[in-house]
Amino acid sequence: MATVAELMRANLLDVFNERDDERRAKAIAATYAADVEFADPEGVVTGHDDLNAKAKGLLAQSPGFVFAPAGPVLVNHDLGHLAWEFGPAGAPPVVRGIDVALVADGVIKKLYTMLLPA
């Protein structure tokens, strides 16, 4: 069973940073509950298919951009927190944010993304 820290890194790097549809779908199945809820400033999506569409759409509108952790994963029991950066590979980030996840039964049940002010 994956740890909270492993799930937080998988969420950022294996899902939201993955441009290959097949690899991303496999990572989603291993990282999230089937009824996962993902909330960001744009709204809420539920389930693997909608989460996959969200990640794919974000990457499609940002060619050449990559996500990178902006610090260590912080864990408090079943909660995980990871700061991240997003921007062109090898350049300063354009966007910064944090992910907070509620983990149960070895998968992410709820995921919240907050954007940090510039």
N, CA, C and O of each residue as an XYZ file, in Angstrom:
472
protein
N       0.842     -1.178      0.000
C       0.000      0.000      0.000
C       0.889      1.244      0.000
O       1.861      1.333      0.751
N       0.538      2.187     -0.848
C       1.331      3.412     -0.975
C       1.165      4.296      0.258
O       0.106      4.317      0.886
N       2.215      5.017      0.590
C       2.155      5.976      1.690
C       1.500      7.271      1.199
O       1.352      7.486     -0.004
N       1.117      8.113      2.130
C       0.550      9.418      1.767
C       1.562     10.201      0.922
O       1.194     10.804     -0.086
N       2.821     10.192      1.328
C       3.854     10.916      0.575
C       3.992     10.363     -0.844
O       4.116     11.134     -1.796
N       3.974      9.060     -0.992
C       4.068      8.455     -2.335
C       2.870      8.845     -3.194
O       3.023      9.123     -4.384
N       1.687      8.867     -2.601
C       0.490      9.246     -3.353
C       0.546     10.713     -3.787
O       0.134     11.047     -4.898
N       1.043     11.570     -2.931
C       1.141     12.991     -3.283
C       2.099     13.193     -4.455
O       1.810     13.972     -5.363
N       3.215     12.510     -4.441
C       4.166     12.618     -5.555
C       3.585     12.014     -6.828
O       3.768     12.566     -7.913
N       2.881     10.877     -6.708
C       2.249     10.258     -7.881
C       1.207     11.194     -8.484
O       1.116     11.323     -9.705
N       0.424     11.845     -7.633
C      -0.581     12.791     -8.108
C       0.072     13.875     -8.967
O      -0.410     14.177    -10.059
N       1.144     14.446     -8.485
C       1.786     15.543     -9.204
C       2.541     15.067    -10.442
O       2.361     15.606    -11.534
N       3.383     14.057    -10.261
C       4.312     13.675    -11.328
C       3.780     12.595    -12.270
O       4.026     12.663    -13.474
N       3.065     11.609    -11.753
C       2.606     10.499    -12.587
C       1.246     10.757    -13.221
O       0.874     10.087    -14.184
N       0.500     11.727    -12.687
C      -0.816     12.044    -13.245
C      -0.789     13.413    -13.928
O      -0.905     13.497    -15.151
N      -0.639     14.472    -13.153
C      -0.760     15.804    -13.731
C       0.434     16.220    -14.569
O       0.347     17.199    -15.310
N       1.540     15.511    -14.474
C       2.715     15.825    -15.290
C       2.882     14.836    -16.444
O       3.830     14.949    -17.221
N       1.975     13.875    -16.561
C       2.114     12.798    -17.553
C       1.307     13.107    -18.809
O       0.086     13.252    -18.752
N       1.990     13.205    -19.932
C       1.331     13.513    -21.205
C       0.890     12.264    -21.966
O       0.087     12.367    -22.894
N       1.389     11.107    -21.599
C       0.981      9.863    -22.252
C      -0.343      9.383    -21.633
O      -0.411      9.122    -20.432
N      -1.385      9.271    -22.456
C      -2.719      8.915    -21.961
C      -2.749      7.580    -21.228
O      -3.379      7.466    -20.176
N      -2.081      6.583    -21.766
C      -2.110      5.245    -21.169
C      -1.398      5.225    -19.810
O      -1.918      4.668    -18.844
N      -0.223      5.826    -19.741
C       0.500      5.873    -18.458
C      -0.266      6.683    -17.413
O      -0.309      6.313    -16.240
N      -0.874      7.799    -17.851
C      -1.640      8.624    -16.920
C      -2.858      7.855    -16.393
O      -3.141      7.906    -15.196
N      -3.573      7.151    -17.257
C      -4.744      6.379    -16.824
C      -4.348      5.286    -15.834
O      -5.061      5.039    -14.862
N      -3.231      4.644    -16.076
C      -2.749      3.614    -15.155
C      -2.400      4.223    -13.796
O      -2.709      3.645    -12.754
N      -1.760      5.383    -13.811
C      -1.411      6.050    -12.558
C      -2.665      6.505    -11.805
O      -2.715      6.424    -10.578
N      -3.657      6.974    -12.524
C      -4.912      7.385    -11.891
C      -5.548      6.210    -11.181
O      -5.989      6.346    -10.039
N      -5.606      5.061    -11.828
C      -6.215      3.865    -11.223
C      -5.495      3.451     -9.943
O      -6.126      2.940     -9.018
N      -4.197      3.665     -9.881
C      -3.412      3.251     -8.716
C      -3.373      4.307     -7.612
O      -3.030      3.993     -6.472
N      -3.715      5.542     -7.932
C      -3.504      6.656     -7.003
C      -4.774      7.141     -6.316
O      -4.718      7.628     -5.187
N      -5.921      7.014     -6.987
C      -7.153      7.618     -6.490
C      -8.265      6.590     -6.296
O      -8.300      5.555     -6.962
N      -9.171      6.898     -5.371
C     -10.403      6.129     -5.226
C     -11.238      6.320     -6.495
O     -11.122      7.342     -7.172
N     -12.070      5.344     -6.810
C     -12.898      5.423     -8.018
C     -13.793      6.661     -8.006
O     -14.083      7.224     -9.062
N     -14.228      7.085     -6.834
C     -15.118      8.245     -6.714
C     -14.374      9.486     -6.203
O     -14.968     10.340     -5.545
N     -13.097      9.582     -6.502
C     -12.284     10.714     -6.048
C     -12.961     12.031     -6.404
O     -13.577     12.166     -7.461
N     -12.834     12.990     -5.510
C     -13.293     14.353     -5.778
C     -12.073     15.255     -5.855
O     -11.242     15.280     -4.947
N     -11.977     15.997     -6.952
C     -10.885     16.935     -7.167
C     -11.470     18.337     -7.287
O     -12.324     18.593     -8.136
N     -11.004     19.241     -6.431
C     -11.500     20.612     -6.453
C     -10.348     21.574     -6.673
O      -9.314     21.489     -6.010
N     -10.540     22.493     -7.613
C      -9.592     23.571     -7.836
C     -10.399     24.850     -8.055
O     -11.628     24.796     -8.014
N      -9.759     25.992     -8.285
C     -10.518     27.228     -8.445
C     -11.541     27.198     -9.589
O     -12.481     27.993     -9.591
N     -11.371     26.302    -10.550
C     -12.294     26.226    -11.682
C     -13.543     25.400    -11.386
O     -14.540     25.524    -12.097
N     -13.508     24.558    -10.347
C     -14.663     23.731    -10.048
C     -14.273     22.403     -9.434
O     -13.158     22.225     -8.943
N     -15.219     21.471     -9.474
C     -15.037     20.142     -8.880
C     -15.321     19.086     -9.934
O     -16.304     19.176    -10.668
N     -14.452     18.081    -10.004
C     -14.709     16.914    -10.852
C     -14.691     15.675     -9.965
O     -14.031     15.643     -8.927
N     -15.428     14.660    -10.396
C     -15.543     13.430     -9.617
C     -15.250     12.225    -10.498
O     -15.751     12.131    -11.618
N     -14.441     11.308     -9.993
C     -14.172     10.052    -10.672
C     -12.936     10.083    -11.556
O     -12.412     11.140    -11.908
N     -12.495      8.885    -11.897
C     -11.270      8.729    -12.683
C     -11.348      9.399    -14.048
O     -10.413     10.090    -14.451
N     -12.453      9.203    -14.766
C     -12.544      9.737    -16.130
C     -12.489     11.260    -16.140
O     -11.789     11.856    -16.959
N     -13.227     11.886    -15.230
C     -13.232     13.352    -15.191
C     -11.888     13.906    -14.730
O     -11.437     14.940    -15.223
N     -11.244     13.213    -13.778
C      -9.921     13.638    -13.340
C      -8.918     13.518    -14.479
O      -8.077     14.398    -14.666
N      -9.006     12.437    -15.236
C      -8.128     12.243    -16.384
C      -8.336     13.358    -17.406
O      -7.369     13.907    -17.933
N      -9.584     13.688    -17.684
C      -9.876     14.764    -18.636
C      -9.326     16.095    -18.139
O      -8.823     16.898    -18.924
N      -9.422     16.324    -16.841
C      -8.904     17.568    -16.249
C      -7.392     17.671    -16.456
O      -6.893     18.702    -16.907
N      -6.670     16.602    -16.127
C      -5.213     16.604    -16.282
C      -4.827     16.748    -17.751
O      -3.934     17.525    -18.089
N      -5.494     16.005    -18.614
C      -5.186     16.060    -20.043
C      -5.431     17.458    -20.601
O      -4.614     17.968    -21.367
N      -6.537     18.078    -20.229
C      -6.848     19.415    -20.712
C      -5.839     20.451    -20.247
O      -5.432     21.324    -21.014
N      -5.442     20.352    -19.000
C      -4.453     21.281    -18.458
C      -3.136     21.184    -19.225
O      -2.540     22.201    -19.580
N      -2.691     19.966    -19.474
C      -1.432     19.780    -20.199
C      -1.558     20.211    -21.661
O      -0.611     20.747    -22.235
N      -2.728     19.977    -22.263
C      -2.925     20.347    -23.666
C      -2.855     21.860    -23.861
O      -2.382     22.328    -24.897
N      -3.314     22.619    -22.889
C      -3.276     24.070    -23.039
C      -1.946     24.674    -22.582
O      -1.775     25.893    -22.609
N      -1.006     23.821    -22.163
C       0.288     24.302    -21.669
C       1.435     23.471    -22.250
O       2.174     22.839    -21.495
N       1.596     23.459    -23.579
C       2.666     22.654    -24.170
C       4.038     23.079    -23.659
O       4.340     24.268    -23.558
N       4.854     22.091    -23.341
C       6.212     22.353    -22.868
C       6.308     22.694    -21.392
O       7.409     22.830    -20.860
N       5.162     22.836    -20.716
C       5.169     23.117    -19.284
C       5.296     21.807    -18.504
O       4.841     20.752    -18.946
N       5.924     21.906    -17.338
C       6.070     20.741    -16.461
C       5.769     21.145    -15.022
O       5.977     22.290    -14.620
N       5.279     20.184    -14.264
C       5.093     20.345    -12.832
C       6.349     19.872    -12.126
O       7.002     18.929    -12.573
N       6.683     20.520    -11.035
C       7.803     20.096    -10.190
C       7.444     20.374     -8.736
O       6.816     21.389     -8.434
N       7.836     19.479     -7.835
C       7.617     19.758     -6.415
C       8.385     21.009     -6.009
O       9.475     21.273     -6.517
N       7.800     21.785     -5.079
C       8.454     23.000     -4.587
C       8.736     22.860     -3.098
O       8.657     23.827     -2.340
N       9.064     21.650     -2.700
C       9.344     21.367     -1.297
C       8.966     19.938     -0.984
O       8.504     19.206     -1.858
N       9.160     19.540      0.253
C       8.851     18.159      0.631
C       7.351     17.954      0.804
O       6.594     18.907      0.989
N       6.941     16.707      0.742
C       5.565     16.349      1.073
C       5.435     16.418      2.593
O       6.257     15.868      3.326
N       4.394     17.100      3.050
C       4.092     17.164      4.478
C       2.913     16.236      4.741
O       1.942     16.220      3.985
N       3.006     15.456      5.829
C       1.976     14.468      6.136
C       1.518     14.643      7.569
O       2.333     14.810      8.476
N       0.223     14.605      7.767
C      -0.386     14.594      9.090
C      -1.471     13.516      9.062
O      -2.595     13.759      8.624
N      -1.113     12.334      9.532
C      -2.009     11.179      9.541
C      -2.506     10.867      8.130
O      -1.742     10.355      7.312
N      -3.781     11.167      7.826
C      -4.343     10.826      6.528
C      -4.384     12.019      5.563
O      -5.032     11.946      4.519
N      -3.699     13.111      5.907
C      -3.641     14.292      5.039
C      -2.238     14.472      4.474
O      -1.240     14.283      5.169
N      -2.187     14.837      3.213
C      -0.923     15.148      2.575
C      -0.959     16.546      1.994
O      -2.016     17.022      1.579
N       0.199     17.212      1.960
C       0.334     18.571      1.442
C       1.596     18.605      0.597
O       2.652     18.145      1.031
N       1.489     19.151     -0.610
C       2.652     19.279     -1.474
C       2.567     20.590     -2.246
O       1.608     20.827     -2.980
N       3.572     21.433     -2.075
C       3.682     22.654     -2.871
C       4.295     22.287     -4.217
O       5.119     21.377     -4.304
N       3.889     23.000     -5.264
C       4.387     22.698     -6.606
C       4.563     23.975     -7.422
O       4.073     25.049     -7.074
N       5.291     23.797     -8.530
C       5.516     24.865     -9.505
C       5.174     24.314    -10.883
O       5.309     23.116    -11.133
N       4.727     25.206    -11.785
C       4.342     24.794    -13.132
C       4.804     25.867    -14.106
O       4.510     27.050    -13.935
N       5.531     25.436    -15.127
C       6.009     26.379    -16.125
C       6.835     25.679    -17.178
O       6.968     24.455    -17.150
N       7.399     26.444    -18.116
C       8.220     25.858    -19.169
C       9.415     25.105    -18.580
O      10.041     25.568    -17.627
N       9.717     23.964    -19.144
C      10.856     23.171    -18.681
C      12.123     24.017    -18.718
O      12.433     24.647    -19.729
N      12.854     24.023    -17.599
C      14.126     24.739    -17.526
C      14.009     26.243    -17.321
O      15.017     26.949    -17.342
N      12.787     26.740    -17.123
C      12.581     28.179    -16.925
C      11.873     28.407    -15.588
O      11.350     27.464    -14.993
N      11.855     29.641    -15.121
C      11.137     29.915    -13.873
C       9.652     29.555    -14.011
O       9.090     29.661    -15.101
N       9.020     29.136    -12.923
C       7.611     28.749    -12.992
C       6.704     29.936    -13.298
O       7.007     31.082    -12.966
N       5.591     29.625    -13.936
C       4.581     30.617    -14.255
C       3.494     30.621    -13.180
O       2.901     31.656    -12.877
N       3.250     29.445    -12.614
C       2.211     29.270    -11.601
C       2.792     28.467    -10.446
O       3.603     27.561    -10.637
N       2.354     28.824     -9.238
C       2.708     28.053     -8.043
C       1.416     27.699     -7.324
O       0.431     28.434     -7.384
N       1.441     26.558     -6.644
C       0.251     26.167     -5.906
C       0.567     25.115     -4.871
O       1.720     24.741     -4.658
N      -0.497     24.645     -4.229
C      -0.373     23.554     -3.272
C      -1.506     22.570     -3.503
O      -2.611     22.946     -3.894
N      -1.210     21.321     -3.257
C      -2.210     20.262     -3.266
C      -2.354     19.746     -1.845
O      -1.365     19.541     -1.142
N      -3.593     19.540     -1.432
C      -3.898     18.933     -0.148
C      -4.804     17.753     -0.435
O      -5.816     17.896     -1.123
N      -4.448     16.580      0.089
C      -5.216     15.377     -0.206
C      -5.605     14.642      1.070
O      -4.846     14.583      2.037
N      -6.813     14.084      1.039
C      -7.294     13.191      2.075
C      -7.146     11.772      1.548
O      -7.661     11.438      0.481
N      -6.438     10.942      2.303
C      -6.144      9.579      1.881
C      -6.895      8.597      2.768
O      -6.950      8.762      3.987
N      -7.470      7.579      2.149
C      -8.132      6.494      2.883
C      -7.935      5.204      2.102
O      -8.003      5.195      0.873
N      -7.691      4.125      2.817
C      -7.530      2.803      2.204
C      -6.449      2.789      1.123
O      -6.568      2.067      0.133
N      -5.401      3.581      1.311
C      -4.260      3.545      0.411
C      -4.425      4.301     -0.893
O      -3.613      4.132     -1.802
N      -5.467      5.142     -1.013
C      -5.674      5.946     -2.218
C      -6.172      7.343     -1.819
O      -6.662      7.549     -0.709
N      -6.036      8.278     -2.735
C      -6.535      9.628     -2.501
C      -8.042      9.639     -2.712
O      -8.535      9.243     -3.767
N      -8.774     10.102     -1.685
C     -10.237     10.202     -1.757
C     -10.675     11.604     -2.176
O     -11.619     11.762     -2.950
N      -9.983     12.619     -1.660
C     -10.307     14.006     -1.988
C      -8.999     14.755     -2.213
O      -8.018     14.558     -1.497
N      -9.010     15.612     -3.220
C      -7.829     16.383     -3.568
C      -8.235     17.819     -3.809
O      -9.156     18.094     -4.578
N      -7.541     18.738     -3.147
C      -7.811     20.162     -3.294
C      -6.552     20.841     -3.818
O      -5.462     20.634     -3.285
N      -6.700     21.642     -4.850
C      -5.584     22.409     -5.393
C      -5.872     23.886     -5.188
O      -6.948     24.377     -5.530
N      -4.897     24.587     -4.626
C      -5.002     26.027     -4.416
C      -3.843     26.697     -5.135
O      -2.700     26.248     -5.044
N      -4.143     27.771     -5.847
C      -3.106     28.532     -6.520
C      -2.597     29.594     -5.558
O      -3.368     30.198     -4.813
N      -1.287     29.812     -5.585
C      -0.668     30.816     -4.734
C      -0.560     32.129     -5.489
O      -0.356     32.121     -6.703
N      -0.691     33.256     -4.801
C      -0.569     34.546     -5.474
C       0.821     34.710     -6.091
O       1.815     34.199     -5.574
N       0.861     35.427     -7.196
C       2.133     35.639     -7.910
C       3.059     36.542     -7.131
O       4.168     36.826     -7.583
